[in-house]
Protein backbone atom coordinates (compact mmCIF):
# COMPACT_ATOMS: atom_id res chain seq x y z
CA UNK A 1 0.00 0.00 0.00
CA UNK A 2 1.39 3.38 -0.99
CA UNK A 3 1.99 6.10 1.64
CA UNK A 4 -0.66 8.23 -0.09
CA UNK A 5 -3.18 5.38 0.05
CA UNK A 6 -2.68 5.13 3.81
CA UNK A 7 -3.77 8.76 4.18
CA UNK A 8 -7.34 7.87 3.13
CA UNK A 9 -9.78 5.10 3.98
CA UNK A 10 -13.29 4.70 2.57
CA UNK A 11 -15.59 1.75 3.30
CA UNK A 12 -19.25 0.85 3.95
CA UNK A 13 -20.33 1.39 7.55
CA UNK A 14 -21.89 -2.06 7.80
CA UNK A 15 -18.68 -3.72 6.51
CA UNK A 16 -15.83 -1.47 7.63
CA UNK A 17 -12.13 -2.15 7.05
CA UNK A 18 -11.16 -4.31 10.02
CA UNK A 19 -7.47 -3.50 9.70
CA UNK A 20 -8.24 0.20 9.93
CA UNK A 21 -10.70 -0.11 12.84
CA UNK A 22 -8.26 -2.16 14.90
CA UNK A 23 -5.22 -0.04 14.08
CA UNK A 24 -3.65 1.83 17.02
CA UNK A 25 -3.04 4.69 14.56
CA UNK A 26 -6.77 5.18 14.02
CA UNK A 27 -6.87 8.17 16.37
CA UNK A 28 -4.59 10.02 13.96
CA UNK A 29 -7.47 10.21 11.46
CA UNK A 30 -10.42 12.53 11.01
CA UNK A 31 -13.54 10.41 10.43
CA UNK A 32 -16.84 11.11 8.71
CA UNK A 33 -19.48 8.46 9.38
CA UNK A 34 -22.40 9.09 7.01
CA UNK A 35 -25.54 7.25 8.12
CA UNK A 36 -27.99 6.90 5.24
CA UNK A 37 -31.71 7.10 6.06
CA UNK A 38 -31.12 6.09 9.68
CA UNK A 39 -32.09 7.33 13.13
CA UNK A 40 -29.31 9.09 15.08
CA UNK A 41 -27.07 6.94 17.28
CA UNK A 42 -26.08 9.70 19.71
CA UNK A 43 -28.06 10.95 22.72
CA UNK A 44 -30.84 13.33 21.74
CA UNK A 45 -32.03 15.82 24.34
CA UNK A 46 -35.21 14.64 26.03
CA UNK A 47 -38.27 15.96 24.23
CA UNK A 48 -36.42 16.37 20.92
CA UNK A 49 -37.69 14.11 18.11
CA UNK A 50 -35.33 11.43 16.74
CA UNK A 51 -35.55 12.27 13.07
CA UNK A 52 -34.69 9.52 10.60
CA UNK A 53 -32.49 10.78 7.76
CA UNK A 54 -28.92 11.34 6.60
CA UNK A 55 -26.79 11.94 9.68
CA UNK A 56 -23.11 12.90 9.53
CA UNK A 57 -20.86 12.13 12.50
CA UNK A 58 -17.62 14.12 12.31
CA UNK A 59 -14.97 12.77 14.68
CA UNK A 60 -11.74 14.79 14.88
CA UNK A 61 -8.26 13.32 15.15
CA UNK A 62 -6.93 12.55 18.63
CA UNK A 63 -10.41 11.97 20.04
CA UNK A 64 -11.74 8.77 21.61
CA UNK A 65 -13.64 6.55 22.15
CA UNK A 66 -14.54 5.75 18.55
CA UNK A 67 -17.27 3.37 17.38
CA UNK A 68 -15.97 -0.04 16.32
CA UNK A 69 -18.95 -0.78 14.09
CA UNK A 70 -22.20 1.08 13.68
CA UNK A 71 -24.26 -1.69 12.05
CA UNK A 72 -25.93 1.06 10.05
CA UNK A 73 -26.29 1.79 6.35
CA UNK A 74 -23.83 4.36 5.09
CA UNK A 75 -20.19 5.17 4.44
CA UNK A 76 -17.08 5.72 6.55
CA UNK A 77 -14.58 8.29 5.22
CA UNK A 78 -11.29 8.79 7.06
CA UNK A 79 -8.29 10.97 6.30
CA UNK A 80 -5.00 11.27 8.18
CA UNK A 81 -4.40 14.47 10.10
CA UNK A 82 -1.22 15.04 8.10
CA UNK A 83 -3.41 15.77 5.06
CA UNK A 84 -4.08 19.16 6.63
CA UNK A 85 -0.36 19.90 6.73
CA UNK A 86 -0.58 20.59 3.00
CA UNK A 87 -3.32 23.19 3.50
CA UNK A 88 -3.23 26.83 4.50
CA UNK A 89 -3.63 27.45 8.24
CA UNK A 90 -7.08 29.08 7.93
CA UNK A 91 -8.58 26.08 6.15
CA UNK A 92 -7.06 23.63 8.63
CA UNK A 93 -8.55 25.58 11.54
CA UNK A 94 -11.95 25.64 9.81
CA UNK A 95 -11.81 21.85 9.43
CA UNK A 96 -10.99 21.40 13.11
CA UNK A 97 -13.88 23.70 14.11
CA UNK A 98 -16.22 21.76 11.80
CA UNK A 99 -15.32 18.45 13.43
CA UNK A 100 -15.25 19.68 17.03
CA UNK A 101 -18.77 21.09 16.90
CA UNK A 102 -19.99 23.03 19.93
CA UNK A 103 -17.96 23.36 23.09
CA UNK A 104 -15.47 20.67 23.97
CA UNK A 105 -17.47 17.70 22.70
CA UNK A 106 -15.76 14.70 21.15
CA UNK A 107 -17.52 15.03 17.80
CA UNK A 108 -19.95 17.04 15.69
CA UNK A 109 -23.27 15.88 14.24
CA UNK A 110 -25.13 17.24 11.23
CA UNK A 111 -28.53 16.23 9.85
CA UNK A 112 -28.47 16.77 6.09
CA UNK A 113 -31.41 18.18 4.20
CA UNK A 114 -32.32 16.26 1.06
CA UNK A 115 -30.83 18.73 -1.42
CA UNK A 116 -27.49 18.88 0.36
CA UNK A 117 -27.38 15.09 0.75
CA UNK A 118 -27.71 14.78 -3.04
CA UNK A 119 -24.96 17.37 -3.62
CA UNK A 120 -22.51 15.76 -1.19
CA UNK A 121 -23.30 12.29 -2.49
CA UNK A 122 -22.33 13.35 -6.01
CA UNK A 123 -18.94 14.53 -4.69
CA UNK A 124 -18.54 11.36 -2.61
CA UNK A 125 -19.24 9.22 -5.66
CA UNK A 126 -16.28 10.84 -7.46
CA UNK A 127 -14.09 10.46 -4.36
CA UNK A 128 -14.93 6.74 -4.15
CA UNK A 129 -14.21 6.27 -7.83
CA UNK A 130 -10.80 7.94 -7.50
CA UNK A 131 -10.05 6.04 -4.29
CA UNK A 132 -10.75 2.68 -5.92
CA UNK A 133 -8.38 3.30 -8.85
CA UNK A 134 -5.22 1.17 -8.72
CA UNK A 135 -2.99 4.19 -9.30
CA UNK A 136 -4.25 6.57 -6.64
CA UNK A 137 -3.57 10.24 -7.15
CA UNK A 138 -3.05 11.93 -3.80
CA UNK A 139 -3.50 15.43 -5.20
CA UNK A 140 -6.84 14.55 -6.83
CA UNK A 141 -8.14 12.84 -3.69
CA UNK A 142 -7.04 15.79 -1.57
CA UNK A 143 -8.76 18.27 -3.89
CA UNK A 144 -11.98 16.26 -3.90
CA UNK A 145 -11.92 15.91 -0.12
CA UNK A 146 -11.40 19.66 0.20
CA UNK A 147 -14.41 20.32 -2.05
CA UNK A 148 -16.50 17.98 0.12
CA UNK A 149 -15.42 19.69 3.35
CA UNK A 150 -15.88 23.21 1.97
CA UNK A 151 -19.42 22.34 0.88
CA UNK A 152 -20.10 20.94 4.33
CA UNK A 153 -18.74 24.07 6.03
CA UNK A 154 -20.93 26.25 3.83
CA UNK A 155 -23.96 24.13 4.62
CA UNK A 156 -23.34 24.27 8.37
CA UNK A 157 -23.13 28.08 8.30
CA UNK A 158 -26.31 28.31 6.22
CA UNK A 159 -28.11 25.90 8.56
CA UNK A 160 -27.20 27.92 11.65
CA UNK A 161 -28.36 31.10 9.92
CA UNK A 162 -31.67 29.52 8.95
CA UNK A 163 -32.47 28.01 12.35
CA UNK A 164 -34.00 31.22 13.70
CA UNK A 165 -36.01 31.71 10.52
CA UNK A 166 -37.29 28.15 10.57
CA UNK A 167 -38.40 28.46 14.18
CA UNK A 168 -40.41 31.53 13.18
CA UNK A 169 -41.93 29.55 10.31
CA UNK A 170 -43.03 26.80 12.69
CA UNK A 171 -44.63 29.40 14.98
CA UNK A 172 -46.45 31.07 12.06
CA UNK A 173 -47.57 27.68 10.77
CA UNK A 174 -49.08 26.81 14.15
CA UNK A 175 -50.93 30.14 14.17
CA UNK A 176 -52.26 29.47 10.67
CA UNK A 177 -53.24 25.97 11.71
CA UNK A 178 -55.19 27.28 14.68
CA UNK A 179 -57.21 29.62 12.48
CA UNK A 180 -57.77 27.37 9.46
CA UNK A 181 -57.62 23.71 10.54
CA UNK A 182 -61.40 23.26 10.22
CA UNK A 183 -61.65 24.23 6.57
CA UNK A 184 -58.11 24.00 5.15
CA UNK A 185 -56.53 20.55 5.06
CA UNK A 186 -54.07 20.79 2.18
CA UNK A 187 -50.31 21.18 2.58
CA UNK A 188 -50.25 23.65 -0.32
CA UNK A 189 -52.49 26.15 1.50
CA UNK A 190 -50.14 26.51 4.48
CA UNK A 191 -46.97 26.46 2.37
CA UNK A 192 -48.37 29.19 0.12
CA UNK A 193 -49.17 31.38 3.14
CA UNK A 194 -45.57 31.00 4.33
CA UNK A 195 -44.19 31.58 0.83
CA UNK A 196 -42.25 28.29 0.67
CA UNK A 197 -42.80 24.98 -1.11
CA UNK A 198 -44.86 22.23 0.52
CA UNK A 199 -41.81 19.96 0.46
CA UNK A 200 -39.70 22.53 2.32
CA UNK A 201 -42.40 23.21 4.90
CA UNK A 202 -42.71 19.50 5.59
CA UNK A 203 -38.93 19.24 6.00
CA UNK A 204 -38.87 22.12 8.49
CA UNK A 205 -41.76 20.75 10.53
CA UNK A 206 -40.28 17.26 10.52
CA UNK A 207 -36.96 18.59 11.79
CA UNK A 208 -38.43 20.90 14.42
CA UNK A 209 -41.42 18.86 15.65
CA UNK A 210 -40.81 15.34 14.35
CA UNK A 211 -44.17 15.46 12.56
CA UNK A 212 -45.49 16.29 9.09
CA UNK A 213 -48.16 18.87 8.27
CA UNK A 214 -50.72 16.11 7.83
CA UNK A 215 -49.94 14.61 11.23
CA UNK A 216 -50.15 17.99 12.99
CA UNK A 217 -53.43 18.79 11.25
CA UNK A 218 -54.96 15.43 12.13
CA UNK A 219 -53.91 15.78 15.76
CA UNK A 220 -55.46 19.25 15.96
CA UNK A 221 -58.73 17.94 14.49
CA UNK A 222 -58.86 15.14 17.03
CA UNK A 223 -58.24 17.50 19.95
CA UNK A 224 -61.09 19.73 18.77
CA UNK A 225 -63.39 16.77 18.12
CA UNK A 226 -62.83 15.39 21.61
CA UNK A 227 -63.54 18.74 23.22
CA UNK A 228 -66.76 19.22 21.30
CA UNK A 229 -67.97 15.64 21.81
CA UNK A 230 -67.73 16.13 25.56
CA UNK A 231 -68.40 19.83 26.16
CA UNK A 232 -70.89 20.85 23.46
CA UNK A 233 -74.53 19.99 22.83
CA UNK A 234 -73.82 19.18 19.18
CA UNK A 235 -74.60 15.80 17.71
CA UNK A 236 -71.75 13.65 16.38
CA UNK A 237 -72.79 14.53 12.84
CA UNK A 238 -72.75 18.25 13.68
CA UNK A 239 -69.30 17.98 15.26
CA UNK A 240 -67.95 16.22 12.18
CA UNK A 241 -69.57 18.70 9.80
CA UNK A 242 -68.12 21.65 11.75
CA UNK A 243 -64.66 20.13 11.31
CA UNK A 244 -65.01 19.78 7.56
CA UNK A 245 -66.33 16.20 7.33
CA UNK A 246 -69.40 16.15 5.09
CA UNK A 247 -70.09 12.50 5.80
CA UNK A 248 -70.67 11.17 9.33
CA UNK A 249 -69.25 7.75 8.51
CA UNK A 250 -66.06 9.34 7.17
CA UNK A 251 -65.71 11.35 10.39
CA UNK A 252 -66.29 8.21 12.46
CA UNK A 253 -63.65 6.26 10.54
CA UNK A 254 -61.15 9.09 10.90
CA UNK A 255 -61.80 9.45 14.64
CA UNK A 256 -61.47 5.71 15.26
CA UNK A 257 -58.26 5.52 13.24
CA UNK A 258 -56.75 8.32 15.33
CA UNK A 259 -58.03 7.30 18.78
CA UNK A 260 -58.94 3.63 18.61
CA UNK A 261 -62.56 4.44 19.53
CA UNK A 262 -65.64 5.51 17.62
CA UNK A 263 -67.02 8.97 18.50
CA UNK A 264 -69.93 7.24 20.26
CA UNK A 265 -67.62 5.10 22.39
CA UNK A 266 -65.41 8.04 23.30
CA UNK A 267 -68.39 10.29 24.14
CA UNK A 268 -70.06 7.64 26.31
CA UNK A 269 -66.84 6.82 28.18
CA UNK A 270 -65.93 10.48 28.72
CA UNK A 271 -69.36 11.42 30.05
CA UNK A 272 -69.36 8.42 32.41
CA UNK A 273 -66.11 9.69 33.91
CA UNK A 274 -67.48 13.21 34.29
CA UNK A 275 -70.96 12.22 35.47
CA UNK A 276 -70.59 8.81 37.16
CA UNK A 277 -73.82 6.99 37.96
C-alpha positions as CSV (number, residue, x, y, z in Angstrom):
1,X,0.0,0.0,0.0
2,X,1.4,3.4,-1.0
3,X,2.0,6.1,1.6
4,X,-0.7,8.2,-0.1
5,X,-3.2,5.4,0.1
6,X,-2.7,5.1,3.8
7,X,-3.8,8.8,4.2
8,X,-7.3,7.9,3.1
9,X,-9.8,5.1,4.0
10,X,-13.3,4.7,2.6
11,X,-15.6,1.8,3.3
12,X,-19.2,0.9,3.9
13,X,-20.3,1.4,7.5
14,X,-21.9,-2.1,7.8
15,X,-18.7,-3.7,6.5
16,X,-15.8,-1.5,7.6
17,X,-12.1,-2.2,7.0
18,X,-11.2,-4.3,10.0
19,X,-7.5,-3.5,9.7
20,X,-8.2,0.2,9.9
21,X,-10.7,-0.1,12.8
22,X,-8.3,-2.2,14.9
23,X,-5.2,0.0,14.1
24,X,-3.6,1.8,17.0
25,X,-3.0,4.7,14.6
26,X,-6.8,5.2,14.0
27,X,-6.9,8.2,16.4
28,X,-4.6,10.0,14.0
29,X,-7.5,10.2,11.5
30,X,-10.4,12.5,11.0
31,X,-13.5,10.4,10.4
32,X,-16.8,11.1,8.7
33,X,-19.5,8.5,9.4
34,X,-22.4,9.1,7.0
35,X,-25.5,7.2,8.1
36,X,-28.0,6.9,5.2
37,X,-31.7,7.1,6.1
38,X,-31.1,6.1,9.7
39,X,-32.1,7.3,13.1
40,X,-29.3,9.1,15.1
41,X,-27.1,6.9,17.3
42,X,-26.1,9.7,19.7
43,X,-28.1,11.0,22.7
44,X,-30.8,13.3,21.7
45,X,-32.0,15.8,24.3
46,X,-35.2,14.6,26.0
47,X,-38.3,16.0,24.2
48,X,-36.4,16.4,20.9
49,X,-37.7,14.1,18.1
50,X,-35.3,11.4,16.7
51,X,-35.5,12.3,13.1
52,X,-34.7,9.5,10.6
53,X,-32.5,10.8,7.8
54,X,-28.9,11.3,6.6
55,X,-26.8,11.9,9.7
56,X,-23.1,12.9,9.5
57,X,-20.9,12.1,12.5
58,X,-17.6,14.1,12.3
59,X,-15.0,12.8,14.7
60,X,-11.7,14.8,14.9
61,X,-8.3,13.3,15.2
62,X,-6.9,12.6,18.6
63,X,-10.4,12.0,20.0
64,X,-11.7,8.8,21.6
65,X,-13.6,6.6,22.1
66,X,-14.5,5.7,18.5
67,X,-17.3,3.4,17.4
68,X,-16.0,0.0,16.3
69,X,-18.9,-0.8,14.1
70,X,-22.2,1.1,13.7
71,X,-24.3,-1.7,12.1
72,X,-25.9,1.1,10.0
73,X,-26.3,1.8,6.4
74,X,-23.8,4.4,5.1
75,X,-20.2,5.2,4.4
76,X,-17.1,5.7,6.6
77,X,-14.6,8.3,5.2
78,X,-11.3,8.8,7.1
79,X,-8.3,11.0,6.3
80,X,-5.0,11.3,8.2
81,X,-4.4,14.5,10.1
82,X,-1.2,15.0,8.1
83,X,-3.4,15.8,5.1
84,X,-4.1,19.2,6.6
85,X,-0.4,19.9,6.7
86,X,-0.6,20.6,3.0
87,X,-3.3,23.2,3.5
88,X,-3.2,26.8,4.5
89,X,-3.6,27.4,8.2
90,X,-7.1,29.1,7.9
91,X,-8.6,26.1,6.2
92,X,-7.1,23.6,8.6
93,X,-8.6,25.6,11.5
94,X,-11.9,25.6,9.8
95,X,-11.8,21.8,9.4
96,X,-11.0,21.4,13.1
97,X,-13.9,23.7,14.1
98,X,-16.2,21.8,11.8
99,X,-15.3,18.4,13.4
100,X,-15.3,19.7,17.0
101,X,-18.8,21.1,16.9
102,X,-20.0,23.0,19.9
103,X,-18.0,23.4,23.1
104,X,-15.5,20.7,24.0
105,X,-17.5,17.7,22.7
106,X,-15.8,14.7,21.1
107,X,-17.5,15.0,17.8
108,X,-20.0,17.0,15.7
109,X,-23.3,15.9,14.2
110,X,-25.1,17.2,11.2
111,X,-28.5,16.2,9.8
112,X,-28.5,16.8,6.1
113,X,-31.4,18.2,4.2
114,X,-32.3,16.3,1.1
115,X,-30.8,18.7,-1.4
116,X,-27.5,18.9,0.4
117,X,-27.4,15.1,0.7
118,X,-27.7,14.8,-3.0
119,X,-25.0,17.4,-3.6
120,X,-22.5,15.8,-1.2
121,X,-23.3,12.3,-2.5
122,X,-22.3,13.4,-6.0
123,X,-18.9,14.5,-4.7
124,X,-18.5,11.4,-2.6
125,X,-19.2,9.2,-5.7
126,X,-16.3,10.8,-7.5
127,X,-14.1,10.5,-4.4
128,X,-14.9,6.7,-4.2
129,X,-14.2,6.3,-7.8
130,X,-10.8,7.9,-7.5
131,X,-10.0,6.0,-4.3
132,X,-10.7,2.7,-5.9
133,X,-8.4,3.3,-8.9
134,X,-5.2,1.2,-8.7
135,X,-3.0,4.2,-9.3
136,X,-4.3,6.6,-6.6
137,X,-3.6,10.2,-7.1
138,X,-3.1,11.9,-3.8
139,X,-3.5,15.4,-5.2
140,X,-6.8,14.5,-6.8
141,X,-8.1,12.8,-3.7
142,X,-7.0,15.8,-1.6
143,X,-8.8,18.3,-3.9
144,X,-12.0,16.3,-3.9
145,X,-11.9,15.9,-0.1
146,X,-11.4,19.7,0.2
147,X,-14.4,20.3,-2.1
148,X,-16.5,18.0,0.1
149,X,-15.4,19.7,3.3
150,X,-15.9,23.2,2.0
151,X,-19.4,22.3,0.9
152,X,-20.1,20.9,4.3
153,X,-18.7,24.1,6.0
154,X,-20.9,26.3,3.8
155,X,-24.0,24.1,4.6
156,X,-23.3,24.3,8.4
157,X,-23.1,28.1,8.3
158,X,-26.3,28.3,6.2
159,X,-28.1,25.9,8.6
160,X,-27.2,27.9,11.6
161,X,-28.4,31.1,9.9
162,X,-31.7,29.5,9.0
163,X,-32.5,28.0,12.3
164,X,-34.0,31.2,13.7
165,X,-36.0,31.7,10.5
166,X,-37.3,28.1,10.6
167,X,-38.4,28.5,14.2
168,X,-40.4,31.5,13.2
169,X,-41.9,29.5,10.3
170,X,-43.0,26.8,12.7
171,X,-44.6,29.4,15.0
172,X,-46.4,31.1,12.1
173,X,-47.6,27.7,10.8
174,X,-49.1,26.8,14.1
175,X,-50.9,30.1,14.2
176,X,-52.3,29.5,10.7
177,X,-53.2,26.0,11.7
178,X,-55.2,27.3,14.7
179,X,-57.2,29.6,12.5
180,X,-57.8,27.4,9.5
181,X,-57.6,23.7,10.5
182,X,-61.4,23.3,10.2
183,X,-61.6,24.2,6.6
184,X,-58.1,24.0,5.2
185,X,-56.5,20.6,5.1
186,X,-54.1,20.8,2.2
187,X,-50.3,21.2,2.6
188,X,-50.3,23.6,-0.3
189,X,-52.5,26.1,1.5
190,X,-50.1,26.5,4.5
191,X,-47.0,26.5,2.4
192,X,-48.4,29.2,0.1
193,X,-49.2,31.4,3.1
194,X,-45.6,31.0,4.3
195,X,-44.2,31.6,0.8
196,X,-42.2,28.3,0.7
197,X,-42.8,25.0,-1.1
198,X,-44.9,22.2,0.5
199,X,-41.8,20.0,0.5
200,X,-39.7,22.5,2.3
201,X,-42.4,23.2,4.9
202,X,-42.7,19.5,5.6
203,X,-38.9,19.2,6.0
204,X,-38.9,22.1,8.5
205,X,-41.8,20.8,10.5
206,X,-40.3,17.3,10.5
207,X,-37.0,18.6,11.8
208,X,-38.4,20.9,14.4
209,X,-41.4,18.9,15.6
210,X,-40.8,15.3,14.4
211,X,-44.2,15.5,12.6
212,X,-45.5,16.3,9.1
213,X,-48.2,18.9,8.3
214,X,-50.7,16.1,7.8
215,X,-49.9,14.6,11.2
216,X,-50.2,18.0,13.0
217,X,-53.4,18.8,11.2
218,X,-55.0,15.4,12.1
219,X,-53.9,15.8,15.8
220,X,-55.5,19.3,16.0
221,X,-58.7,17.9,14.5
222,X,-58.9,15.1,17.0
223,X,-58.2,17.5,20.0
224,X,-61.1,19.7,18.8
225,X,-63.4,16.8,18.1
226,X,-62.8,15.4,21.6
227,X,-63.5,18.7,23.2
228,X,-66.8,19.2,21.3
229,X,-68.0,15.6,21.8
230,X,-67.7,16.1,25.6
231,X,-68.4,19.8,26.2
232,X,-70.9,20.9,23.5
233,X,-74.5,20.0,22.8
234,X,-73.8,19.2,19.2
235,X,-74.6,15.8,17.7
236,X,-71.8,13.6,16.4
237,X,-72.8,14.5,12.8
238,X,-72.7,18.2,13.7
239,X,-69.3,18.0,15.3
240,X,-68.0,16.2,12.2
241,X,-69.6,18.7,9.8
242,X,-68.1,21.6,11.8
243,X,-64.7,20.1,11.3
244,X,-65.0,19.8,7.6
245,X,-66.3,16.2,7.3
246,X,-69.4,16.2,5.1
247,X,-70.1,12.5,5.8
248,X,-70.7,11.2,9.3
249,X,-69.3,7.7,8.5
250,X,-66.1,9.3,7.2
251,X,-65.7,11.3,10.4
252,X,-66.3,8.2,12.5
253,X,-63.6,6.3,10.5
254,X,-61.1,9.1,10.9
255,X,-61.8,9.4,14.6
256,X,-61.5,5.7,15.3
257,X,-58.3,5.5,13.2
258,X,-56.7,8.3,15.3
259,X,-58.0,7.3,18.8
260,X,-58.9,3.6,18.6
261,X,-62.6,4.4,19.5
262,X,-65.6,5.5,17.6
263,X,-67.0,9.0,18.5
264,X,-69.9,7.2,20.3
265,X,-67.6,5.1,22.4
266,X,-65.4,8.0,23.3
267,X,-68.4,10.3,24.1
268,X,-70.1,7.6,26.3
269,X,-66.8,6.8,28.2
270,X,-65.9,10.5,28.7
271,X,-69.4,11.4,30.1
272,X,-69.4,8.4,32.4
273,X,-66.1,9.7,33.9
274,X,-67.5,13.2,34.3
275,X,-71.0,12.2,35.5
276,X,-70.6,8.8,37.2
277,X,-73.8,7.0,38.0
